[in-house]
Every structure is written in structure tokens, then in C-alpha cells.
Amino acid sequence: DTDLLKEIRQNVHVPIIASGGAGTHQHIIEALNVVDAALLASLLHFQHTTIARIKQDCVQHNLPMRMCIG
């Protein structure tokens, strides 16, 4: 619910972590354009995607992301 996240962002001055509701990479990107971080448990636990894929998509959408090389 990015509208709710935007309203929260306007009314608080602390870091915001979104939790729950991300069903696609696009949902993650939309949330991270508003909040500081997001929890992605279900997408990862049920192997719908990988951390590497999420990070790649975020970088492609100009979101700051630490990329581990190893």
C-alpha cells in the first residue's frame, strides 16, 4: 500500500521499513521509492525470487543497493 507508506513518510521523521504485501519485484521497487527498507520474507522463503535478482532490479531502477561480489 504505497499510498499509506507515503502518508507515513510525510508524518514521521524516522527510518521506515515496509513489511508484508510484496508479491512482485515491482512492488518492492515501488515501496523502496518511498521507504528506507523492506522485508521480503515470503518471496524468498517460497523461492519466488532471489536476493541477487531483487538487487539487480533495484539497481536498474536507480535505487541505491550494495552489491556483493564473491
Secondary structure, 3 states (H helix, E strand, C coil): CHHHHHHHHHHCCCCCEEECCCCCHHHHHHHHCCCCEEECHHHHHCCCCCHHHHHHHHHHCCCCCCCCCC
